[in-house]
Amino acid sequence: MYKHIPPFPSYDFTSSRDNIFNLKDGDHTTYWRKGKDGEKWDIDLELRFSHQFKSNVYIPISYRELSIVPCEGYPPVSLIIEFFKREGINVDKELRMPSDFLIEKIIITDLKSPNLYDISKHFKNQEELKSFDGNKMFILGVKSRLMSESGSPCLAEIELKE
């Protein structure tokens, strides 16, 4: 169980001095400011797991929105986002890196205030599972490139909402 920060890795490819986990800590007053441009992506964040274990059953979670909160008092930011699902395999047993599958490419321009992007269509007709299945259960996340007309791009939070 975790309250705010899931135990998933997050990558900052920009050499920012800010902690990348500020983007998923549930606190809109902690910021992540982009350093230099990353090679392909600036960030890669694993956000949440697709299922929740309750009463000995893996129940799918129906996420409704991808919430993106820009930093207060900073210039607007534009984002190119790949919303993905990553295989939920046990890498200690399968000895390979999990594969990523693109769910949707999202482009947001001139983000000045919190944005709730509808992702509910991707979470219909999911099934409950009686045992862990890394091919049917996924870690959901985003890869993103951030840009700003002036100054360093800054974000306060990225999260999935049920």
DOGUTI-302435 format. One record per atom (N, C-alpha, C): x, y, z; atom name; residue number from 0; residue in three letters. Coordinates in nm, 3 decimals. Layout:
BEGIN
{rec {X Y Z} CA NUM Ala};
...
***
This chain:
BEGIN
{rec {0.085 -0.119 0.000} N 0 Met};
{rec {0.000 0.000 0.000} CA 0 Met};
{rec {0.089 0.124 0.000} C 0 Met};
{rec {0.048 0.224 -0.074} N 1 Tyr};
{rec {0.121 0.350 -0.075} CA 1 Tyr};
{rec {0.019 0.463 -0.081} C 1 Tyr};
{rec {0.054 0.573 -0.015} N 2 Lys};
{rec {-0.042 0.684 -0.008} CA 2 Lys};
{rec {-0.030 0.775 -0.130} C 2 Lys};
{rec {0.089 0.823 -0.160} N 3 His};
{rec {0.104 0.916 -0.271} CA 3 His};
{rec {0.202 0.865 -0.376} C 3 His};
{rec {0.325 0.840 -0.338} N 4 Ile};
{rec {0.427 0.806 -0.436} CA 4 Ile};
{rec {0.432 0.655 -0.455} C 4 Ile};
{rec {0.391 0.606 -0.573} N 5 Pro};
{rec {0.400 0.461 -0.597} CA 5 Pro};
{rec {0.546 0.417 -0.600} C 5 Pro};
{rec {0.571 0.291 -0.571} N 6 Pro};
{rec {0.709 0.242 -0.569} CA 6 Pro};
{rec {0.761 0.208 -0.709} C 6 Pro};
{rec {0.739 0.297 -0.804} N 7 Phe};
{rec {0.781 0.276 -0.942} CA 7 Phe};
{rec {0.892 0.374 -0.976} C 7 Phe};
{rec {0.981 0.335 -1.067} N 8 Pro};
{rec {1.086 0.429 -1.107} CA 8 Pro};
{rec {1.033 0.545 -1.190} C 8 Pro};
{rec {1.105 0.655 -1.183} N 9 Ser};
{rec {1.078 0.774 -1.263} CA 9 Ser};
{rec {1.212 0.824 -1.312} C 9 Ser};
{rec {1.216 0.863 -1.438} N 10 Tyr};
{rec {1.342 0.904 -1.498} CA 10 Tyr};
{rec {1.336 1.047 -1.547} C 10 Tyr};
{rec {1.441 1.121 -1.514} N 11 Asp};
{rec {1.459 1.259 -1.558} CA 11 Asp};
{rec {1.580 1.256 -1.650} C 11 Asp};
{rec {1.558 1.281 -1.780} N 12 Phe};
{rec {1.666 1.277 -1.878} CA 12 Phe};
{rec {1.722 1.416 -1.905} C 12 Phe};
{rec {1.690 1.514 -1.819} N 13 Thr};
{rec {1.728 1.653 -1.845} CA 13 Thr};
{rec {1.834 1.708 -1.751} C 13 Thr};
{rec {1.881 1.627 -1.659} N 14 Ser};
{rec {1.978 1.672 -1.558} CA 14 Ser};
{rec {1.925 1.789 -1.475} C 14 Ser};
{rec {1.796 1.787 -1.446} N 15 Ser};
{rec {1.736 1.889 -1.362} CA 15 Ser};
{rec {1.790 1.876 -1.220} C 15 Ser};
{rec {1.795 1.988 -1.150} N 16 Arg};
{rec {1.837 1.985 -1.010} CA 16 Arg};
{rec {1.720 1.950 -0.918} C 16 Arg};
{rec {1.599 1.950 -0.972} N 17 Asp};
{rec {1.480 1.920 -0.893} CA 17 Asp};
{rec {1.455 1.769 -0.890} C 17 Asp};
{rec {1.393 1.723 -0.785} N 18 Asn};
{rec {1.363 1.582 -0.769} CA 18 Asn};
{rec {1.246 1.544 -0.860} C 18 Asn};
{rec {1.265 1.445 -0.947} N 19 Ile};
{rec {1.161 1.400 -1.039} CA 19 Ile};
{rec {1.038 1.349 -0.964} C 19 Ile};
{rec {1.056 1.300 -0.842} N 20 Phe};
{rec {0.944 1.248 -0.765} CA 20 Phe};
{rec {0.850 1.359 -0.718} C 20 Phe};
{rec {0.891 1.487 -0.733} N 21 Asn};
{rec {0.801 1.598 -0.705} CA 21 Asn};
{rec {0.678 1.595 -0.795} C 21 Asn};
{rec {0.689 1.528 -0.911} N 22 Leu};
{rec {0.577 1.520 -1.004} CA 22 Leu};
{rec {0.469 1.422 -0.960} C 22 Leu};
{rec {0.500 1.333 -0.863} N 23 Lys};
{rec {0.401 1.234 -0.821} CA 23 Lys};
{rec {0.382 1.229 -0.671} C 23 Lys};
{rec {0.420 1.334 -0.602} N 24 Asp};
{rec {0.413 1.331 -0.455} CA 24 Asp};
{rec {0.281 1.379 -0.397} C 24 Asp};
{rec {0.186 1.420 -0.483} N 25 Gly};
{rec {0.056 1.467 -0.435} CA 25 Gly};
{rec {0.059 1.607 -0.377} C 25 Gly};
{rec {0.170 1.677 -0.392} N 26 Asp};
{rec {0.186 1.811 -0.336} CA 26 Asp};
{rec {0.210 1.910 -0.451} C 26 Asp};
{rec {0.113 1.996 -0.478} N 27 His};
{rec {0.124 2.089 -0.590} CA 27 His};
{rec {0.218 2.206 -0.563} C 27 His};
{rec {0.276 2.211 -0.443} N 28 Thr};
{rec {0.371 2.318 -0.413} CA 28 Thr};
{rec {0.516 2.274 -0.434} C 28 Thr};
{rec {0.538 2.146 -0.465} N 29 Thr};
{rec {0.673 2.099 -0.500} CA 29 Thr};
{rec {0.681 2.091 -0.651} C 29 Thr};
{rec {0.788 2.144 -0.708} N 30 Tyr};
{rec {0.799 2.157 -0.852} CA 30 Tyr};
{rec {0.913 2.074 -0.909} C 30 Tyr};
{rec {0.900 2.044 -1.039} N 31 Trp};
{rec {1.010 1.987 -1.118} CA 31 Trp};
{rec {1.028 2.081 -1.236} C 31 Trp};
{rec {1.149 2.140 -1.244} N 32 Arg};
{rec {1.184 2.229 -1.354} CA 32 Arg};
{rec {1.282 2.157 -1.445} C 32 Arg};
{rec {1.252 2.160 -1.572} N 33 Lys};
{rec {1.335 2.093 -1.672} CA 33 Lys};
{rec {1.474 2.154 -1.678} C 33 Lys};
{rec {1.574 2.067 -1.688} N 34 Gly};
{rec {1.711 2.113 -1.710} CA 34 Gly};
{rec {1.732 2.129 -1.860} C 34 Gly};
{rec {1.831 2.061 -1.915} N 35 Lys};
{rec {1.855 2.064 -2.060} CA 35 Lys};
{rec {1.759 1.967 -2.129} C 35 Lys};
{rec {1.752 1.974 -2.263} N 36 Asp};
{rec {1.667 1.880 -2.337} CA 36 Asp};
{rec {1.718 1.738 -2.321} C 36 Asp};
{rec {1.625 1.645 -2.297} N 37 Gly};
{rec {1.661 1.504 -2.298} CA 37 Gly};
{rec {1.680 1.459 -2.442} C 37 Gly};
{rec {1.735 1.338 -2.462} N 38 Glu};
{rec {1.758 1.293 -2.599} CA 38 Glu};
{rec {1.628 1.275 -2.675} C 38 Glu};
{rec {1.549 1.174 -2.640} N 39 Lys};
{rec {1.419 1.155 -2.704} CA 39 Lys};
{rec {1.307 1.211 -2.616} C 39 Lys};
{rec {1.311 1.179 -2.487} N 40 Trp};
{rec {1.212 1.223 -2.391} CA 40 Trp};
{rec {1.280 1.300 -2.280} C 40 Trp};
{rec {1.204 1.387 -2.214} N 41 Asp};
{rec {1.256 1.458 -2.098} CA 41 Asp};
{rec {1.229 1.380 -1.970} C 41 Asp};
{rec {1.113 1.314 -1.964} N 42 Ile};
{rec {1.077 1.236 -1.846} CA 42 Ile};
{rec {1.010 1.105 -1.886} C 42 Ile};
{rec {1.021 1.006 -1.799} N 43 Asp};
{rec {0.951 0.878 -1.812} CA 43 Asp};
{rec {0.902 0.845 -1.672} C 43 Asp};
{rec {0.770 0.848 -1.653} N 44 Leu};
{rec {0.712 0.827 -1.520} CA 44 Leu};
{rec {0.619 0.706 -1.522} C 44 Leu};
{rec {0.644 0.612 -1.434} N 45 Glu};
{rec {0.548 0.505 -1.409} CA 45 Glu};
{rec {0.456 0.557 -1.300} C 45 Glu};
{rec {0.325 0.561 -1.328} N 46 Leu};
{rec {0.231 0.627 -1.238} CA 46 Leu};
{rec {0.153 0.533 -1.147} C 46 Leu};
{rec {0.084 0.436 -1.204} N 47 Arg};
{rec {-0.003 0.348 -1.126} CA 47 Arg};
{rec {-0.011 0.211 -1.190} C 47 Arg};
{rec {-0.059 0.115 -1.111} N 48 Phe};
{rec {-0.081 -0.020 -1.160} CA 48 Phe};
{rec {-0.225 -0.030 -1.209} C 48 Phe};
{rec {-0.249 -0.113 -1.306} N 49 Ser};
{rec {-0.381 -0.124 -1.368} CA 49 Ser};
{rec {-0.484 -0.198 -1.282} C 49 Ser};
{rec {-0.439 -0.276 -1.183} N 50 His};
{rec {-0.528 -0.356 -1.100} CA 50 His};
{rec {-0.497 -0.334 -0.952} C 50 His};
{rec {-0.595 -0.367 -0.869} N 51 Gln};
{rec {-0.579 -0.358 -0.724} CA 51 Gln};
{rec {-0.616 -0.494 -0.665} C 51 Gln};
{rec {-0.535 -0.542 -0.572} N 52 Phe};
{rec {-0.558 -0.672 -0.510} CA 52 Phe};
{rec {-0.652 -0.656 -0.392} C 52 Phe};
{rec {-0.773 -0.716 -0.403} N 53 Lys};
{rec {-0.873 -0.710 -0.296} CA 53 Lys};
{rec {-0.943 -0.845 -0.287} C 53 Lys};
{rec {-0.953 -0.895 -0.166} N 54 Ser};
{rec {-1.024 -1.021 -0.140} CA 54 Ser};
{rec {-0.977 -1.133 -0.232} C 54 Ser};
{rec {-0.845 -1.145 -0.245} N 55 Asn};
{rec {-0.781 -1.250 -0.326} CA 55 Asn};
{rec {-0.814 -1.244 -0.475} C 55 Asn};
{rec {-0.854 -1.126 -0.524} N 56 Val};
{rec {-0.884 -1.107 -0.666} CA 56 Val};
{rec {-0.816 -0.978 -0.711} C 56 Val};
{rec {-0.766 -0.977 -0.834} N 57 Tyr};
{rec {-0.709 -0.856 -0.892} CA 57 Tyr};
{rec {-0.821 -0.783 -0.967} C 57 Tyr};
{rec {-0.860 -0.669 -0.913} N 58 Ile};
{rec {-0.972 -0.592 -0.967} CA 58 Ile};
{rec {-0.916 -0.477 -1.051} C 58 Ile};
{rec {-0.963 -0.463 -1.177} N 59 Pro};
{rec {-0.913 -0.353 -1.260} CA 59 Pro};
{rec {-0.960 -0.217 -1.206} C 59 Pro};
{rec {-0.875 -0.118 -1.222} N 60 Ile};
{rec {-0.908 0.018 -1.180} CA 60 Ile};
{rec {-0.950 0.096 -1.304} C 60 Ile};
{rec {-1.062 0.162 -1.294} N 61 Ser};
{rec {-1.113 0.241 -1.407} CA 61 Ser};
{rec {-1.069 0.387 -1.391} C 61 Ser};
{rec {-0.953 0.417 -1.447} N 62 Tyr};
{rec {-0.904 0.555 -1.440} CA 62 Tyr};
{rec {-0.987 0.642 -1.533} C 62 Tyr};
{rec {-1.015 0.765 -1.489} N 63 Arg};
{rec {-1.096 0.859 -1.566} CA 63 Arg};
{rec {-1.012 0.966 -1.635} C 63 Arg};
{rec {-0.910 1.017 -1.562} N 64 Glu};
{rec {-0.839 1.134 -1.614} CA 64 Glu};
{rec {-0.689 1.128 -1.586} C 64 Glu};
{rec {-0.616 1.189 -1.676} N 65 Leu};
{rec {-0.474 1.217 -1.655} CA 65 Leu};
{rec {-0.468 1.364 -1.615} C 65 Leu};
{rec {-0.425 1.390 -1.492} N 66 Ser};
{rec {-0.419 1.526 -1.440} CA 66 Ser};
{rec {-0.277 1.580 -1.453} C 66 Ser};
{rec {-0.266 1.698 -1.511} N 67 Ile};
{rec {-0.135 1.763 -1.528} CA 67 Ile};
{rec {-0.147 1.903 -1.470} C 67 Ile};
{rec {-0.061 1.933 -1.373} N 68 Val};
{rec {-0.066 2.062 -1.304} CA 68 Val};
{rec {0.064 2.138 -1.330} C 68 Val};
{rec {0.054 2.255 -1.396} N 69 Pro};
{rec {0.174 2.336 -1.418} CA 69 Pro};
{rec {0.213 2.410 -1.291} C 69 Pro};
{rec {0.334 2.461 -1.288} N 70 Cys};
{rec {0.381 2.537 -1.173} CA 70 Cys};
{rec {0.318 2.676 -1.173} C 70 Cys};
{rec {0.278 2.719 -1.055} N 71 Glu};
{rec {0.218 2.851 -1.040} CA 71 Glu};
{rec {0.327 2.958 -1.056} C 71 Glu};
{rec {0.295 3.062 -1.134} N 72 Gly};
{rec {0.388 3.173 -1.151} CA 72 Gly};
{rec {0.496 3.150 -1.256} C 72 Gly};
{rec {0.485 3.043 -1.333} N 73 Tyr};
{rec {0.581 3.013 -1.440} CA 73 Tyr};
{rec {0.513 3.031 -1.575} C 73 Tyr};
{rec {0.592 3.049 -1.682} N 74 Pro};
{rec {0.533 3.063 -1.816} CA 74 Pro};
{rec {0.456 2.935 -1.854} C 74 Pro};
{rec {0.358 2.947 -1.946} N 75 Pro};
{rec {0.285 2.828 -1.992} CA 75 Pro};
{rec {0.381 2.723 -2.049} C 75 Pro};
{rec {0.342 2.598 -2.037} N 76 Val};
{rec {0.425 2.488 -2.086} CA 76 Val};
{rec {0.344 2.408 -2.189} C 76 Val};
{rec {0.412 2.357 -2.290} N 77 Ser};
{rec {0.352 2.268 -2.389} CA 77 Ser};
{rec {0.415 2.131 -2.372} C 77 Ser};
{rec {0.333 2.027 -2.394} N 78 Leu};
{rec {0.380 1.890 -2.372} CA 78 Leu};
{rec {0.342 1.800 -2.488} C 78 Leu};
{rec {0.433 1.712 -2.524} N 79 Ile};
{rec {0.404 1.598 -2.611} CA 79 Ile};
{rec {0.415 1.478 -2.518} C 79 Ile};
{rec {0.306 1.402 -2.507} N 80 Ile};
{rec {0.299 1.293 -2.410} CA 80 Ile};
{rec {0.266 1.162 -2.481} C 80 Ile};
{rec {0.335 1.057 -2.444} N 81 Glu};
{rec {0.295 0.922 -2.481} CA 81 Glu};
{rec {0.244 0.855 -2.354} C 81 Glu};
{rec {0.114 0.830 -2.350} N 82 Phe};
{rec {0.052 0.759 -2.240} CA 82 Phe};
{rec {0.067 0.610 -2.273} C 82 Phe};
{rec {0.132 0.536 -2.185} N 83 Phe};
{rec {0.166 0.396 -2.218} CA 83 Phe};
{rec {0.125 0.299 -2.108} C 83 Phe};
{rec {0.122 0.173 -2.146} N 84 Lys};
{rec {0.111 0.065 -2.048} CA 84 Lys};
{rec {0.236 -0.020 -2.064} C 84 Lys};
{rec {0.295 -0.057 -1.951} N 85 Arg};
{rec {0.419 -0.135 -1.946} CA 85 Arg};
{rec {0.384 -0.270 -1.884} C 85 Arg};
{rec {0.431 -0.375 -1.948} N 86 Glu};
{rec {0.403 -0.509 -1.897} CA 86 Glu};
{rec {0.431 -0.518 -1.748} C 86 Glu};
{rec {0.344 -0.587 -1.676} N 87 Gly};
{rec {0.360 -0.604 -1.533} CA 87 Gly};
{rec {0.437 -0.731 -1.498} C 87 Gly};
{rec {0.532 -0.769 -1.583} N 88 Ile};
{rec {0.605 -0.894 -1.560} CA 88 Ile};
{rec {0.699 -0.883 -1.441} C 88 Ile};
{rec {0.735 -0.995 -1.385} N 89 Asn};
{rec {0.835 -1.001 -1.280} CA 89 Asn};
{rec {0.970 -1.014 -1.348} C 89 Asn};
{rec {1.045 -0.903 -1.354} N 90 Val};
{rec {1.172 -0.904 -1.426} CA 90 Val};
{rec {1.277 -0.991 -1.358} C 90 Val};
{rec {1.257 -1.025 -1.231} N 91 Asp};
{rec {1.350 -1.116 -1.163} CA 91 Asp};
{rec {1.333 -1.259 -1.214} C 91 Asp};
{rec {1.217 -1.291 -1.267} N 92 Lys};
{rec {1.191 -1.427 -1.315} CA 92 Lys};
{rec {1.201 -1.439 -1.466} C 92 Lys};
{rec {1.168 -1.335 -1.540} N 93 Glu};
{rec {1.165 -1.341 -1.686} CA 93 Glu};
{rec {1.294 -1.294 -1.752} C 93 Glu};
{rec {1.383 -1.231 -1.676} N 94 Leu};
{rec {1.514 -1.187 -1.724} CA 94 Leu};
{rec {1.509 -1.109 -1.855} C 94 Leu};
{rec {1.416 -1.017 -1.862} N 95 Arg};
{rec {1.406 -0.925 -1.976} CA 95 Arg};
{rec {1.336 -0.799 -1.929} C 95 Arg};
{rec {1.355 -0.696 -2.005} N 96 Met};
{rec {1.286 -0.571 -1.972} CA 96 Met};
{rec {1.141 -0.581 -2.020} C 96 Met};
{rec {1.048 -0.523 -1.946} N 97 Pro};
{rec {0.908 -0.527 -1.989} CA 97 Pro};
{rec {0.887 -0.441 -2.114} C 97 Pro};
{rec {0.793 -0.480 -2.196} N 98 Ser};
{rec {0.761 -0.405 -2.318} CA 98 Ser};
{rec {0.661 -0.295 -2.287} C 98 Ser};
{rec {0.671 -0.186 -2.363} N 99 Asp};
{rec {0.577 -0.075 -2.353} CA 99 Asp};
{rec {0.481 -0.080 -2.470} C 99 Asp};
{rec {0.355 -0.042 -2.445} N 100 Phe};
{rec {0.253 -0.036 -2.548} CA 100 Phe};
{rec {0.189 0.102 -2.542} C 100 Phe};
{rec {0.191 0.172 -2.653} N 101 Leu};
{rec {0.134 0.305 -2.660} CA 101 Leu};
{rec {-0.018 0.297 -2.648} C 101 Leu};
{rec {-0.074 0.373 -2.554} N 102 Ile};
{rec {-0.219 0.382 -2.540} CA 102 Ile};
{rec {-0.270 0.500 -2.621} C 102 Ile};
{rec {-0.204 0.615 -2.604} N 103 Glu};
{rec {-0.248 0.735 -2.675} CA 103 Glu};
{rec {-0.137 0.839 -2.674} C 103 Glu};
{rec {-0.125 0.911 -2.786} N 104 Lys};
{rec {-0.033 1.025 -2.793} CA 104 Lys};
{rec {-0.117 1.150 -2.765} C 104 Lys};
{rec {-0.068 1.233 -2.674} N 105 Ile};
{rec {-0.143 1.350 -2.629} CA 105 Ile};
{rec {-0.055 1.474 -2.650} C 105 Ile};
{rec {-0.113 1.576 -2.708} N 106 Ile};
{rec {-0.041 1.703 -2.726} CA 106 Ile};
{rec {-0.120 1.812 -2.654} C 106 Ile};
{rec {-0.054 1.880 -2.564} N 107 Ile};
{rec {-0.116 1.989 -2.488} CA 107 Ile};
{rec {-0.030 2.114 -2.511} C 107 Ile};
{rec {-0.094 2.221 -2.554} N 108 Thr};
{rec {-0.019 2.345 -2.579} CA 108 Thr};
{rec {-0.061 2.453 -2.480} C 108 Thr};
{rec {0.035 2.536 -2.444} N 109 Asp};
{rec {0.014 2.653 -2.358} CA 109 Asp};
{rec {-0.066 2.621 -2.231} C 109 Asp};
{rec {-0.019 2.523 -2.157} N 110 Leu};
{rec {-0.085 2.484 -2.031} CA 110 Leu};
{rec {-0.053 2.588 -1.924} C 110 Leu};
{rec {-0.158 2.656 -1.877} N 111 Lys};
{rec {-0.143 2.762 -1.776} CA 111 Lys};
{rec {-0.207 2.724 -1.644} C 111 Lys};
{rec {-0.305 2.634 -1.651} N 112 Ser};
{rec {-0.379 2.594 -1.531} CA 112 Ser};
{rec {-0.395 2.441 -1.534} C 112 Ser};
{rec {-0.434 2.381 -1.422} N 113 Pro};
{rec {-0.448 2.235 -1.418} CA 113 Pro};
{rec {-0.536 2.184 -1.532} C 113 Pro};
{rec {-0.493 2.072 -1.591} N 114 Asn};
{rec {-0.561 2.012 -1.704} CA 114 Asn};
{rec {-0.601 1.870 -1.670} C 114 Asn};
{rec {-0.729 1.836 -1.691} N 115 Leu};
{rec {-0.776 1.700 -1.672} CA 115 Leu};
{rec {-0.807 1.643 -1.810} C 115 Leu};
{rec {-0.725 1.548 -1.853} N 116 Tyr};
{rec {-0.740 1.488 -1.986} CA 116 Tyr};
{rec {-0.815 1.356 -1.972} C 116 Tyr};
{rec {-0.925 1.340 -2.044} N 117 Asp};
{rec {-1.011 1.222 -2.035} CA 117 Asp};
{rec {-0.942 1.099 -2.095} C 117 Asp};
{rec {-0.923 0.997 -2.011} N 118 Ile};
{rec {-0.863 0.870 -2.056} CA 118 Ile};
{rec {-0.956 0.752 -2.030} C 118 Ile};
{rec {-1.080 0.780 -1.990} N 119 Ser};
{rec {-1.173 0.676 -1.948} CA 119 Ser};
{rec {-1.200 0.572 -2.057} C 119 Ser};
{rec {-1.195 0.612 -2.183} N 120 Lys};
{rec {-1.225 0.518 -2.292} CA 120 Lys};
{rec {-1.126 0.402 -2.298} C 120 Lys};
{rec {-1.010 0.418 -2.238} N 121 His};
{rec {-0.907 0.313 -2.241} CA 121 His};
{rec {-0.925 0.210 -2.129} C 121 His};
{rec {-1.021 0.230 -2.042} N 122 Phe};
{rec {-1.036 0.143 -1.925} CA 122 Phe};
{rec {-1.174 0.078 -1.916} C 122 Phe};
{rec {-1.231 0.052 -2.032} N 123 Lys};
{rec {-1.360 -0.017 -2.037} CA 123 Lys};
{rec {-1.337 -0.165 -2.064} C 123 Lys};
{rec {-1.428 -0.247 -2.020} N 124 Asn};
{rec {-1.425 -0.391 -2.046} CA 124 Asn};
{rec {-1.299 -0.460 -1.996} C 124 Asn};
{rec {-1.251 -0.417 -1.881} N 125 Gln};
{rec {-1.137 -0.486 -1.820} CA 125 Gln};
{rec {-1.190 -0.603 -1.736} C 125 Gln};
{rec {-1.108 -0.702 -1.718} N 126 Glu};
{rec {-1.153 -0.819 -1.645} CA 126 Glu};
{rec {-1.082 -0.837 -1.511} C 126 Glu};
{rec {-1.156 -0.894 -1.415} N 127 Glu};
{rec {-1.096 -0.933 -1.288} CA 127 Glu};
{rec {-1.012 -1.057 -1.312} C 127 Glu};
{rec {-0.903 -1.070 -1.238} N 128 Leu};
{rec {-0.815 -1.185 -1.254} CA 128 Leu};
{rec {-0.796 -1.254 -1.120} C 128 Leu};
{rec {-0.793 -1.385 -1.122} N 129 Lys};
{rec {-0.778 -1.462 -0.999} CA 129 Lys};
{rec {-0.632 -1.479 -0.957} C 129 Lys};
{rec {-0.540 -1.461 -1.053} N 130 Ser};
{rec {-0.397 -1.470 -1.022} CA 130 Ser};
{rec {-0.323 -1.362 -1.100} C 130 Ser};
{rec {-0.202 -1.334 -1.055} N 131 Phe};
{rec {-0.121 -1.231 -1.121} CA 131 Phe};
{rec {-0.088 -1.274 -1.264} C 131 Phe};
{rec {-0.109 -1.184 -1.359} N 132 Asp};
{rec {-0.082 -1.212 -1.499} CA 132 Asp};
{rec {-0.016 -1.089 -1.560} C 132 Asp};
{rec {0.115 -1.096 -1.577} N 133 Gly};
{rec {0.191 -0.982 -1.630} CA 133 Gly};
{rec {0.157 -0.944 -1.772} C 133 Gly};
{rec {0.085 -1.032 -1.845} N 134 Asn};
{rec {0.043 -1.000 -1.981} CA 134 Asn};
{rec {-0.092 -0.929 -1.986} C 134 Asn};
{rec {-0.165 -0.931 -1.874} N 135 Lys};
{rec {-0.296 -0.866 -1.869} CA 135 Lys};
{rec {-0.301 -0.755 -1.765} C 135 Lys};
{rec {-0.194 -0.740 -1.688} N 136 Met};
{rec {-0.184 -0.635 -1.587} CA 136 Met};
{rec {-0.067 -0.545 -1.626} C 136 Met};
{rec {-0.085 -0.416 -1.605} N 137 Phe};
{rec {0.015 -0.323 -1.655} CA 137 Phe};
{rec {0.045 -0.212 -1.555} C 137 Phe};
{rec {0.165 -0.157 -1.568} N 138 Ile};
{rec {0.200 -0.032 -1.502} CA 138 Ile};
{rec {0.169 0.077 -1.605} C 138 Ile};
{rec {0.094 0.177 -1.564} N 139 Leu};
{rec {0.056 0.286 -1.654} CA 139 Leu};
{rec {0.147 0.405 -1.630} C 139 Leu};
{rec {0.185 0.470 -1.738} N 140 Gly};
{rec {0.276 0.583 -1.722} CA 140 Gly};
{rec {0.277 0.676 -1.841} C 140 Gly};
{rec {0.365 0.775 -1.832} N 141 Val};
{rec {0.379 0.874 -1.939} CA 141 Val};
{rec {0.527 0.897 -1.969} C 141 Val};
{rec {0.554 0.920 -2.096} N 142 Lys};
{rec {0.682 0.972 -2.142} CA 142 Lys};
{rec {0.648 1.107 -2.200} C 142 Lys};
{rec {0.733 1.207 -2.175} N 143 Ser};
{rec {0.696 1.340 -2.222} CA 143 Ser};
{rec {0.816 1.425 -2.260} C 143 Ser};
{rec {0.791 1.514 -2.355} N 144 Arg};
{rec {0.883 1.621 -2.393} CA 144 Arg};
{rec {0.812 1.750 -2.354} C 144 Arg};
{rec {0.881 1.838 -2.282} N 145 Leu};
{rec {0.824 1.964 -2.235} CA 145 Leu};
{rec {0.893 2.081 -2.303} C 145 Leu};
{rec {0.813 2.183 -2.337} N 146 Met};
{rec {0.865 2.302 -2.402} CA 146 Met};
{rec {0.799 2.426 -2.342} C 146 Met};
{rec {0.869 2.538 -2.349} N 147 Ser};
{rec {0.814 2.665 -2.303} CA 147 Ser};
{rec {0.870 2.775 -2.391} C 147 Ser};
{rec {0.785 2.873 -2.423} N 148 Glu};
{rec {0.828 2.986 -2.505} CA 148 Glu};
{rec {0.936 3.068 -2.435} C 148 Glu};
{rec {0.923 3.080 -2.302} N 149 Ser};
{rec {1.021 3.158 -2.227} CA 149 Ser};
{rec {1.048 3.089 -2.094} C 149 Ser};
{rec {1.172 3.080 -2.058} N 150 Gly};
{rec {1.209 3.019 -1.931} CA 150 Gly};
{rec {1.207 2.867 -1.937} C 150 Gly};
{rec {1.242 2.809 -1.826} N 151 Ser};
{rec {1.249 2.663 -1.814} CA 151 Ser};
{rec {1.110 2.606 -1.789} C 151 Ser};
{rec {1.068 2.503 -1.864} N 152 Pro};
{rec {0.938 2.441 -1.838} CA 152 Pro};
{rec {0.932 2.385 -1.696} C 152 Pro};
{rec {0.816 2.399 -1.633} N 153 Cys};
{rec {0.800 2.359 -1.494} CA 153 Cys};
{rec {0.665 2.292 -1.475} C 153 Cys};
{rec {0.665 2.178 -1.405} N 154 Leu};
{rec {0.541 2.107 -1.371} CA 154 Leu};
{rec {0.537 2.081 -1.222} C 154 Leu};
{rec {0.415 2.080 -1.166} N 155 Ala};
{rec {0.397 2.054 -1.024} CA 155 Ala};
{rec {0.350 1.910 -1.000} C 155 Ala};
{rec {0.271 1.854 -1.093} N 156 Glu};
{rec {0.212 1.722 -1.067} CA 156 Glu};
{rec {0.164 1.656 -1.195} C 156 Glu};
{rec {0.179 1.524 -1.203} N 157 Ile};
{rec {0.117 1.441 -1.306} CA 157 Ile};
{rec {0.062 1.319 -1.235} C 157 Ile};
{rec {-0.068 1.293 -1.252} N 158 Glu};
{rec {-0.127 1.179 -1.183} CA 158 Glu};
{rec {-0.248 1.124 -1.257} C 158 Glu};
{rec {-0.280 0.999 -1.228} N 159 Leu};
{rec {-0.401 0.935 -1.280} CA 159 Leu};
{rec {-0.509 0.947 -1.175} C 159 Leu};
{rec {-0.630 0.981 -1.219} N 160 Lys};
{rec {-0.743 0.995 -1.126} CA 160 Lys};
{rec {-0.849 0.892 -1.161} C 160 Lys};
{rec {-0.906 0.831 -1.055} N 161 Glu};
{rec {-1.013 0.733 -1.072} CA 161 Glu};
{rec {-1.147 0.802 -1.084} C 161 Glu};
***
